[in-house]
Amino acid sequence: MALQGLGVRQGTFVATLAWNTSRHMEAWYGIMGCGAICHTLNLRLAVKDLVYIANDARDEVVLADATMVPLLERVLPGVPSVKHVVLLTDRLNMPPTGGLPPGVGVHCYEELLGAAAAAGGGASLANFRWTQVDENDACGMCYTSGTTGNPKGVLYSHRSNYLHAMLLVQADSLPLAASSCCLAVVPMFHANVWGLVFAAPLVGARLVLPGPYLDGASIHSLMEGYGVTMSAGVPTVWLALLNHCEEAGATFSTLKMVAIGGAAAPLSMIEAFEVKHGVEVRHLWGMTELSPLGTLGDPKPASLGGRTRPPGGFGAAAPASGSASGSGSGSSSSSDAAFRRAYLGAKLKQGRPHALCDMRIVDDGGRELPHDGKSVGHLQVRGPATVARYFKAPQPATDGAGWFATGDVASIDAWGNMAITDRSKDVIKSGGEWISSIEIENLAMGYPGVAEAAVVGVPDERWGERPLLVLVARPGVEADAELREGVLAFLAERLAKFAVPDDVVFVPQIPHNATGKVSKLTLRDMFKHHKSGGGGGGGSGSGPRSKL
């Protein structure tokens, strides 16, 4: 009702620029419920990108946190389509808005709601009905990160959001129930907030919204204070949480599961949650173009010899349920250790496609490759929650058979488990060999003293490209030659000789993009002139063999 009073109608694009809060969530349901399209703006983007995205969508109204006024003052002069700004606060906390463009109406969220209710009277509220729309109508839009050009809009329909929410609450996905308490760490402006604001209400789960407080101490405080049972976010957030727990000696009293997506989680992170804290990890994969869930991160017991994760986790005394032999007599400590290694190794994979996602890998010529866990190819997906066409794009986003090229390089095993090797643009092609930056990063993160790791390819006259390892040392650890040589020796024991980085560079922090992922584009630009001293893996002659 309040939005309709501002001229919002079916098909109007209404933007939000806010952290995860109850008012932001109310706004989503209000926008979609009146037939308009909720367009989430990523508040971490550069001003020029926000201007481009808002103009491309022709947003007419922006609902924003009060703290976003300085950003709006820089963005809105370049977006003439915006007629109204609604600040998600009450009158007491309304900030000065004199710097916004003249002619743009400024409204207080709580006052706008109150005025709409008063204008209609109690009878109007009692007779309120949601706007009737077709299930295939658009209700939401997110833009891709635009790492290879301008960001592209992805529209979500009411139908795709509903189907996606049903997938999200399945037992092997994020098994939300009425008894669950979910902390939505992933921002509402990131890939449809992974569908959590639809899935939690679908089953009656409690939803905790953290606002801008995403540091490790704040996340842990929210988890303990609200009895959070599950949460979802990107690896950088979980790294901060685990670091806080280590420094403060903190544990989790109610947390049972975390979902990790947006980037590959290293083994050290999965092991810290699963073994040290007894918290199950669901390693998920998806894309803005997939609504975004594509895979379920729970391995089939059959792929692990019929065994499953111990109910209390690997830190508990309880033995793993079942046994490889099926004798029911329990397992020896050695077989338990072997199972734990296999289980954690399986968790490194991104999981198997859900019921509404077909998945395959193809070679450079488009020929389908076998699901043998060894063949590596370009990942393609299709399904009812997969983008058919980007916003305003003249051509479909899929091929004639409906397959969407994800831009990822992956393998798929016989059980359907998919493992991302790299982004196509991030694979290091060295002397005829393909080197996975993700594999190196995950291993390096497991070395004591390493806080964060990233790998990029740098030009090499002999091999074309060689991997460069960029590291952030943990607080109190000296970033010196000893740490460098220790990491390289650690990697040399675990990688093919040609895949060991030629050099290590220490930086105060690794750059991340607006969605929290490591910005490989920035790193490649930073080190495009880097010259390593070795010939592969820190020693001469250890690069990849030439192929004839």
N, C-alpha and C positions, 0 to 999 in steps of 0.2 A: 504493500500500500504506500509506504513512504517513498519507495523508488518510483512507483508509477506517478506520484505527485511531482517528480522531477522530470517527467517525460519519458521514462524508461518503458519500452514496449517489447513485445516479442521480437527477438533477433537483435536488440540493442547490445552493443558491447560495453560492459561495465568492468572497469579495471579495479584490482585491489593491489595495494602496496603496503604490506604489513607482515609482521611476525605471526607466529602461531598463537592466537588468543581466542577467547570465546566470542568476542565481537566479530573477529575475522570469520570464524566458522558460521556465525549467524548470517553474516553477509553472503557467504557462499550459497546457503540454502535460500535466502531471500532473492538473490539474483536469479538463480536457476529456477526457483519456484514460480517466478512471474514470467518465465519464458525467455528471459534475457540470457546473455552469454557471459559467464564469469571469466575474465581474462586476468590471470595472475601475473603481476610484474615482479621480476626478480630484483629486489632492492640492492643486491650486490653488483649489479651491472653498471657499466660506465654510463654517463649521462647520454652520450651519443647513441648508445644501443637502446636505452629506454625511449629516447625520442623516436628512433626508427620503428621500434616495436609498437608503441602507442599510436603512431601515425598509420602504420600498416594495418592495424586493427580498427582504426577510426574510433577509438574509445570516446565515449560521450560523458561518462561519469567516472570518477576515481574515488574509491573508498580507501583511506590511508590512515596509518598510525599517526598520532599527533607529532611524533618525533621525525616524521618524514617531510615536514613542511620545508626545511631547507633544501632537501632534494627536489621537491616539487617546484620550488622557486626557480630551479635551474632547468627543469625538464619541460614544464608546461608552456613557457613562451614559444617553444618549438612544436607544440601540439594544439593547433587551433580547434580541433574537433571537441576538446574537453570543455563542457559547459558548467559542470558542477564538481566540487570536491567535498566529500563527506569525511570528516575526521572522526576516527573510531575512539571517541572519548566522551566525557560529560562536560558540562559547562565549566565546572571548577578547573578542569585541566586543559581547557582550550588554549592553544599557544597563539602568539601574534601571527597574523596572516597577511599583513600589509604588503609583503613582497610577492604575493601571487599575482598573476596577470589580471589587469582590470577586465571586468566582464565575466569573470569566473565566479559563480556563486559558491560561497563557503558555508558549510552546515555542520552543526554539532550532531553527532550520531544519536545520542540519547534524546536530544531535543526534537530531532526529526521524527524519531519513532513516537515520542509522546504526542507531538502535534498531529501526526497521522491518525493515532488512536483516538484523540480527542475530537478531531474533525468528523470522524465516522460515528462516534459514540459507541457505547457498549454493544448495541445491536449489530453494528457493522462488524465488530470483531467476532461476535458469536456466529455470524453468518459467513465468516471468511471461508473461502475455498481456494485451493491452489489453482493456478491457471492450467487449463487442459492443453497439453501439447502432444505432438506425435513423438513416439519413443525414439525415432531416428533424428529428431531435431537436435541441433547443436546446443549444448548447455555450458561448455567450458572450453578454454583454450590455453595452452602453454606454448611457449616458443622454445625451439632448440637452442643450444648454447652458441651456435654459429661459429664454430672453430674453423670452418672451411669456407666462410662467406657470411652473408647476412643471415641472421636468425630466421628460421622458418616456423610458421604457425602450425600447430597440430590441434584440430578441433575434436572434442569428445562429445558424443551424443549421450542422451539420457540412457539409452539402451546399453551402450558400451560401458558406461560407468556402473550400471547395475550388475551387468554380467561380471565385470572386473571385481566388484565388491564380493560377489558370491564366490569367486575363485579365491579371493584373499582369505576367507574364513575357513577354507577347507583344512582338514586335519594335517596334511603334509605341507601346507603353506604357512600361514600365520594363524594358528588355531584359536581365534578369538571366540569368546563365549560371554554370556551374561556375567559370569564370575570374574572375567578378565579386567585388568586395569592397564591400559596402553598409554605409554608416554610417546607422543609423536615428536621425536627429535628432528626428523626430516622436515624441512620447511614446507609450508603450504604453497610456496611459489616454486617448488622443485618437483617437476614431473607428477603433477596431480596429487601431491603429498602421498604418493604411493597408494592412493585409494583409502587411506586410513580413516578420513573423516566421513566416508560412506560406509566402510566395513564395520566400524565400531558401533554406530547407531543401528546397523542392520541386525546385530545380535544383542544389543543392549549393553555392550561393554562400556566401562568408564573410560574417558579419554582425558589425559592430562596434557595441557598445552603450555610449553615452557616460555613463550615469549622470546625475547632476545638472549635469555640466559642459558648459553650452550657450553659454558666452560665445565670442566670435569667436576669441580666441587658442587656447582649448582645442579648439574644433572643427577649426581649422587644424592643430594639433599632432596630433590623432588621424588626420586625413586623410593627413598626410605620414608619420606613424609606422607606419601599417598599410597604406599603399598603397591607400587608398580610391579606387574607380573611379566610384562613384555614391552619391548621398545624396538624402534627401527630408526636407522640413521646410516650415515656414511662413515668410512673407516677413520677419518680425521677426528670425528667426535668421540669414537670409541677409544682411540689412542689417548686422547686427553682424559677420558674417564678412567682408563686403566692406570695411567700415570698418577692420577690423583689417589686412586686406591692404594697404589704402591707406596707413595710418599706419606699418606695419612694412616696407613694400616687399616683401611676401610674394607668392608665386605658387603654382601648383599643379603638382606634378610627375606625378601619376597620375590626378587627377580628370578624368573625361570628361563627366559629366552630373549635373545637379541637377534634382530634381523640386520644383516649387513649388506648393503648394496651401493650402487653409484660408482664403485671402484672395487678392484679385487682386494680381499682381506688377506694379509700375510698369515702364514702358519702360526707365527708367534702370538698373534692376536687371538686366533681361534683357540689355541692351546691355553692361553691365559684365562679366557672365559670358561672353557670346557673343563679344564683340569684344576686350575687354581681356585676358581670361584664356583664351579659346578653349574654354570649357566650354559644352556644349550645355545648354539649358534646356528642360525639359518642363513646360509650364504645365498642370496638371491641375485638374479640378473634381470634387467629390463631396460627399457628406453622410453623417452617421452612419447615416441611413436607407438608404443605398445600399451599405453594407459596407466602404468608402465610395466606391470609384471609380465615376465616371459617364462621364468623357470621357478620351480619349487626346490628349495635347498635341503631336502631330507632324503638321504640315500635309501634305496630299497634294501630291506634286510637280505634279500636273496643275493645282492651284490657284495654282501659282507659275510657270506657263509651262513646266512640265516640268523645272525646275531644282531641285536639292537643295543642302543645306548643304555647304560645302566640308569634306572629311574632317578637315582640321586646324583648322577654324573660320575665322572672318573675320579673325583676326589673322595667319593663315598666308599665305604667298605663293601657295599653290596656288589656281588658279582654281576657281570653282564648277563642279561636274560637270554636263555637259549645257549646252544653251543654248536660249534661247527660240526661236531660228530652227531649231534642230535641225541646223545645218550642221556642227557638231563642230569649227569653226575657232576656238573660244574666244570670249570676250566682251570688249568694250572696257571700260576702267575706268569709264566713265559707266554702262554697262549693269550692271556689277558693283555699283556703288553703288546703282543703282535696285533691283536684286534684293535687296541687303542690307536696304534700307528695307522692301521688301515682305515679306521673310522675317521681320524683327523685328516688323513690324506684325501678321503672321499669328500670331506667338508670343504676342502680347498676348491673343489669344482663348483661351478655355478648352479648345478642341479639339473633336473629334467623338466621338459616343457609341460605346462599345465594342460588341462583337457581341451582348451580352446586355442592352443597354439601348436601349429605344425612347425617343425624345425628340420633343417638339413644343412649340409655343408657341400660346397661345390668348388671345383678347381677354377683356374683362370679362364678356362674355356666354357664354363657353365655346366660342366659334367658333374653329376652327383657323386660324392665320395662315400665310401663305406663307413658305417658306424662301428669302428673297430678300436676306438680309443687311441689310435696311432695316426691315422690320416688327418692332416690339418688342411682346412680350406676356409673359404669365405662363408660366413654364417648368414643364412636366409631364414625368414619366418613368415608365416601368414596365419590369419584367423580373424574372427569378428571384432576383436579389440585392437586390431592392427590398423595403422593409418592407411587410408586408401589414396588420399591426395593431400598434399600440403595446402594450407590456406592460400587461395588466389593462384595456385600453381596451374599452368595450362595442361600439364601432363600428369598422369597417375604416378604415385610414388612406388607402385609395384609393377612387376612385369605382367605379361599376358595371362600367366597362370596364378597371379595373385601373390607372388613371392616378393617380399621386401628385403632388400640388401641392407644389413645392419651396419656394415663397415667394420665388423669384428672378424678376427681370424680365430678359429676354434677347432676342437675335435669333439666327437660324440662317441661314447662307448656303447657296447652292446646292450646295456641297461637303460640307455637313453640319457645318461648323464653328460652334460655339456661342460667343457672346460675352455674358457677364453684363454687363448695364447697371447693375443695382443689386439689392439686396434690396427686396422690395415695400415694406417698412416704412421703407426708407431713401431711396426716390426722393423728390426735392424737387419738389413740385407748385406751380409759381409762375405765377400769371396764366394758367392754362390750358395751360402748357408743362410737360413732364416734364424735369427736369434730373438727369443722372447724377452722383452724388457720386463714383463710381469714376473716371470720365473726368477730373474736375477733380483728384482726388488723384494720379492717375498722371502728369498733366502737371506738377503742382506739384513732384512728387518729382524731376523732371528739371531743376529750376532750381538753379544753383550756390548753395550755402550752405544748402539745405534738407535736413534729416536725415530728417524724417518729416512726413507731411501727413494730415489728415482733414477731411472736409467734412460738415456737418450743416445741416439746414434750421432757420431761426429764424423766429418769427412776424413778419409784416409786414402792416401795416394795408392797404396798397394791393394787394399781390400775393398775400397769403395766406401765402406762405413765400418766403424768399430764402436762398441758400447763404452760409454762413459758413465761411471757410477757417481751420483751426486748424493752426499750424505749430510744429515744433521746429527751431531753427536748429542747424547743425553746430557742433561745438566750435571756438571761436576766431572764429566769425562773429557779428557784432553783430545782435541782433534789434531792428532800428530801423526808422524810416520809410523809409529807403533800400531795405532789403530788402523791406519791404511793397510799396512802389510798383513795385519791380522785378519782383516775382512777379506782381502784378496786370497790369502791362504785358505780361509774357510770356504770361499766360493770355489777355489780350484779343486777341493775335495769332492764337490757336489755337482759340478757342471762339466760339460764337454769342454775340452781345452780351448776350442775356438770361441766359446761363449763367455769366457772369463773376461771381465772388463780390462782394458789396457791401463786405465787410470782411475783414481778416486779424487773427487774434489769435495771439500767441505764448505758448506754455506751456513749462515745463521738460521735461515729458514728456506723452505722450498715453496715456490710460488704455486698458488691454487687459483682455479678459475671461480666463476660466480656460483657454480654448483658444488664447490668443495672438492673437486677433483684436481689432481696434480696437473698443472698447465705445462704439458710437454712442449707446446708451441713457444712459450716464454723461455723454457730451459734451452731449447734448440737455438734460439736467438742469442741467449746469454753466452753459449759455448760454441758458437759456429766457427770461431777461429781457434778453438782449443787444439793444442798439439800435445799428444801424449808421448812419453819418453820410450815406451816399450813397443813390442811388436805383437801384442796380444796376451792378455792375462798377466801383464807385468814382466814378461820376458820375451826376448826376440825369437822370432820364428814360430810363435805359438798361435798365430792366426789361423783361420780356416784354410783347408786345402783347396786349391783351385779345382774347378770341375771342367772336364773336357767337353 
